Amino acid sequence: YGDVNSTVAAALTAAKLGLRVGHVEAGLRSRDWSMPEEINRVVTDRLSDVLFAPSRDAVANLALEGIPGERVQFVGNIMIDALCWGLPLAQELDAPARHGVAGAPYAVVTLHRPTNVDEPAVLRELCEALERLGSEMAVLFPVHPRTRDRLRGLDARRNGGGLRPLEPLGYVEMLSLVAGAELVITDSGGLQEETTFLGVPCLTVRANTERPVTCLHGTNRLVAPRCEAILAAAARARGQRSPARPLIERWDGRTAARIARVLCEGVRYDADEAEPSAGARPRQPRRAVAIPQPATAG
């Protein structure tokens, strides 16, 4: 699953052992080779036998790279399954009340990408933007360990006014804060998707994204890592939260069930055809693609 180093390590190991590989979240592309994750995505997809794509643009990317269509399954976004599971828990937790921002406008911020936090001049611009935004509304900033290390050597206040640095948060608490936010500022991939599903305006501090569907059909916008650009984009985004959530195809909390049907029943989810019904049978007999276990010696 995903695009971290362990993803490509597992895919490479399995391929060398002759095991079949399925990649969940296949086909995402930023086309930015300075991102380690982009290398992991491309290599993992090349090694995979079954590619579970989260969106139509991901399906198109795989086709452009020559991946045979029969290996691609358009199943939707597994992260939305987790969000649908966690949202009732997040609502019950009521993290905005715990952090003293219930009923008031607030922003949630995460920053950790090397392009944003490793260059002191860029990090200063970001800190200035957050401090100035914090004079208008509460800004809750769970600080990534990498970012915290960089901030220690920076002559930035990092707090004051409405800017509130926090320790890293668990999934449910973070989801609770994001769901109630007026604005999210991030360089994360997952938050782009979660905010789109929740209908929360999101500013992604990057020059590109591997999740363009969140910009084309969702609430996400790309913004340069400059103070004035961020503040201008924040001003446009504030108050623009729609009462209706964007509807992204097959982001419905049923992706895991689709993957299970592919593996266990041989059902096919083609981007060019209607989704099979719950009782649908494969058009032709297909061998299940569950990962085989190596024979033991002796």
C-alpha positions in Angstrom: 0.0 0.0 0.0 1.1 3.6 -0.6 4.4 5.1 -1.6 6.8 4.9 1.3 10.1 3.0 1.3 8.7 -0.1 2.9 6.2 -0.3 0.0 8.8 -0.6 -2.7 10.9 -2.8 -0.4 8.0 -5.3 0.1 7.2 -5.2 -3.7 10.8 -5.9 -4.6 11.2 -8.7 -2.1 8.0 -10.4 -3.2 8.9 -10.1 -6.9 12.3 -11.7 -6.3 10.6 -14.5 -4.4 8.2 -15.1 -7.2 5.2 -14.0 -5.3 2.3 -12.0 -6.8 2.1 -8.3 -5.8 -1.0 -6.1 -5.5 -0.5 -2.4 -5.1 -3.2 -0.4 -3.4 -3.1 3.3 -4.4 -1.5 2.5 -7.8 -1.1 5.0 -10.6 -0.6 8.3 -8.6 1.9 10.5 -10.3 3.4 13.9 -9.4 6.0 13.7 -12.2 8.4 15.3 -9.7 11.5 13.1 -9.4 12.8 15.1 -6.6 10.2 13.4 -4.4 11.4 10.0 -3.1 7.8 8.9 -3.1 7.5 9.3 -6.8 10.3 6.8 -7.4 8.6 4.4 -5.0 5.3 4.7 -6.8 6.7 4.0 -10.3 8.9 1.1 -9.2 6.1 -0.5 -7.2 3.6 -0.3 -10.0 6.1 -1.8 -12.4 6.6 -4.8 -10.0 2.9 -5.3 -9.3 0.6 -7.9 -10.9 -2.6 -6.2 -9.8 -2.8 -2.4 -9.6 -5.7 -1.0 -7.5 -6.2 2.5 -8.7 -8.0 5.1 -6.5 -9.1 7.5 -9.3 -9.6 7.9 -13.0 -6.4 9.9 -13.5 -4.5 7.1 -11.8 -5.9 4.6 -14.3 -4.9 7.0 -17.2 -1.4 7.3 -15.8 -0.9 3.6 -15.8 -2.3 3.3 -19.4 0.2 6.0 -20.5 3.0 4.0 -19.0 2.0 0.9 -20.9 0.6 -1.1 -18.0 -1.9 -3.6 -19.5 -5.4 -2.7 -18.7 -6.4 -6.1 -17.5 -3.9 -5.6 -14.6 -5.6 -2.4 -13.4 -8.6 -2.3 -11.1 -10.5 1.0 -10.5 -11.5 0.3 -6.9 -11.5 3.8 -5.3 -9.7 5.3 -2.4 -8.9 3.0 0.6 -8.1 6.1 2.7 -11.7 7.1 2.5 -12.7 3.7 4.0 -10.5 4.5 7.0 -12.1 8.0 7.2 -15.6 6.6 7.1 -14.7 4.2 9.9 -13.0 6.9 12.0 -15.4 9.8 11.5 -18.0 8.7 14.1 -15.2 8.3 16.6 -13.8 11.7 15.7 -17.2 13.3 16.2 -17.5 11.7 19.6 -14.0 12.8 20.6 -14.8 16.4 19.8 -11.1 17.5 19.6 -12.1 21.1 18.8 -13.6 21.4 22.3 -10.5 19.8 23.8 -8.3 22.4 22.1 -10.5 25.3 23.0 -11.6 26.2 19.4 -15.2 24.8 19.4 -17.5 27.2 17.7 -14.7 29.4 16.5 -13.0 29.5 13.1 -9.6 27.8 13.1 -7.0 26.4 10.7 -5.1 23.1 10.9 -1.5 23.0 9.6 0.9 20.2 8.8 4.3 20.7 7.1 7.1 18.1 6.7 8.3 17.9 3.1 12.1 18.6 2.7 11.3 21.3 0.0 9.4 23.2 2.7 11.3 22.7 5.9 14.9 22.0 5.0 15.5 25.4 3.4 15.7 28.1 6.1 14.4 30.9 3.8 11.4 28.9 2.8 10.6 27.8 6.4 10.8 31.4 7.5 8.3 32.4 4.9 5.9 29.7 6.0 6.3 30.6 9.7 5.6 34.2 8.9 2.5 33.3 7.1 1.2 31.1 10.0 2.0 33.8 12.5 0.1 36.4 10.5 -2.8 34.0 9.9 -2.7 33.3 13.7 -3.6 37.0 14.3 -6.9 36.4 12.6 -7.9 32.9 13.8 -6.6 30.0 15.8 -3.9 28.0 13.9 -3.4 24.5 15.3 0.0 23.2 14.1 0.9 19.6 15.0 4.6 19.7 14.4 6.3 16.8 12.6 9.6 15.7 14.2 11.5 16.6 11.1 10.0 20.1 11.1 10.6 20.5 14.9 14.3 19.8 14.4 14.5 22.4 11.6 12.6 25.0 13.7 15.1 24.7 16.6 17.7 26.4 14.4 15.5 29.0 13.0 14.9 32.5 14.4 11.1 32.2 14.2 8.7 32.7 17.1 6.7 29.6 16.2 4.0 30.7 18.6 2.2 33.7 19.8 -1.2 35.1 18.9 -3.4 32.3 17.6 -0.6 30.0 16.4 -0.5 27.0 18.6 2.3 24.4 18.0 1.2 20.9 19.1 2.7 17.5 19.5 1.9 15.1 16.7 -1.7 13.8 17.0 -3.3 10.4 16.6 -5.5 9.7 13.6 -8.9 10.1 15.2 -7.9 13.3 17.0 -6.5 14.8 13.9 -9.5 13.8 11.9 -11.7 15.4 14.5 -9.8 18.7 14.1 -9.7 18.6 10.3 -13.4 17.9 10.0 -14.3 21.0 12.0 -11.6 23.3 10.4 -12.4 26.3 8.3 -9.1 25.8 6.5 -6.3 23.2 6.2 -2.7 24.1 5.1 -0.5 21.1 4.4 2.1 19.5 2.2 0.7 16.0 3.0 -0.8 13.7 0.4 -3.5 12.1 2.6 -4.9 15.4 3.9 -5.6 16.5 0.3 -8.0 13.5 -0.1 -9.5 13.7 3.4 -10.3 17.4 3.1 -11.9 16.9 -0.3 -14.2 14.2 1.1 -15.1 16.3 4.1 -15.6 19.5 2.0 -12.9 21.4 3.9 -10.9 24.0 1.9 -7.3 22.9 1.7 -4.1 24.7 0.6 -1.3 22.4 -0.4 2.1 24.1 -0.2 3.6 22.3 -3.2 4.3 23.0 -6.9 2.5 19.8 -7.9 0.4 17.0 -6.6 0.0 13.3 -7.3 -3.7 13.7 -6.5 -5.0 16.2 -9.1 -8.5 15.0 -8.7 -8.6 16.9 -5.4 -7.9 20.1 -7.3 -10.1 19.4 -10.3 -13.1 18.1 -8.4 -12.4 18.7 -4.8 -11.5 21.5 -2.3 -7.7 21.5 -2.7 -5.6 24.2 -4.2 -1.8 24.4 -4.8 0.0 27.4 -3.4 3.6 28.5 -3.5 5.6 28.5 -0.2 5.6 32.3 0.1 4.0 34.3 2.8 1.9 36.6 0.7 0.7 33.8 -1.6 -0.4 31.7 1.3 -2.3 34.6 3.0 -4.0 35.6 -0.3 -5.1 32.0 -0.9 -6.2 31.6 2.7 -8.4 34.8 2.4 -10.0 33.3 -0.8 -10.6 29.9 0.8 -12.0 31.1 4.1 -15.7 31.0 4.2 -15.9 29.0 1.0 -16.7 25.7 2.6 -19.7 24.2 0.7 -22.5 22.5 2.6 -22.3 19.7 0.1 -19.3 17.5 0.0 -17.6 16.9 -3.4 -18.5 13.5 -4.8 -15.4 11.7 -6.2 -16.2 8.5 -8.0 -15.8 5.3 -5.9 -14.6 7.3 -2.8 -17.5 5.8 -0.8 -16.0 3.7 1.9 -16.3 0.5 0.0 -12.8 0.2 -1.6 -11.7 -2.6 0.7 -14.8 -4.6 -0.2 -14.0 -4.2 -3.9 -10.4 -5.3 -3.4 -11.7 -8.4 -1.6 -14.0 -9.2 -4.5 -11.1 -8.9 -7.0 -8.9 -11.2 -4.9 -11.6 -13.8 -3.9 -14.1 -13.7 -6.7 -12.2 -12.5 -9.7 -14.6 -9.6 -10.2 -13.3 -6.8 -12.5 -13.6 -3.1 -11.8 -13.0 -1.4 -15.2 -12.9 2.4 -15.4 -14.8 2.3 -18.7 -17.7 0.1 -17.5 -20.4 0.4 -14.8 -19.5 -1.0 -11.4 -20.5 -4.7 -11.1 -23.4 -5.3 -8.8 -23.0 -7.1 -5.5 -24.2 -10.4 -7.0 -22.4 -10.0 -10.4 -20.3 -12.9 -11.7 -17.1 -12.5 -13.6 -17.6 -12.4 -17.4 -15.3 -15.4 -17.7 -13.7 -17.7 -15.2 -10.7 -16.0 -13.6 -8.2 -17.4 -11.2 -8.1 -15.6 -7.8 -5.0 -13.6 -7.3 -4.5 -14.2 -3.6 -0.8 -14.3 -2.8 0.5 -18.0 -2.7 2.6 -19.2 0.1 6.0 -20.7 -0.7 6.3 -24.4 -0.1 8.2 -25.5 3.0 11.1 -27.8 2.8 11.0 -31.3 4.2 
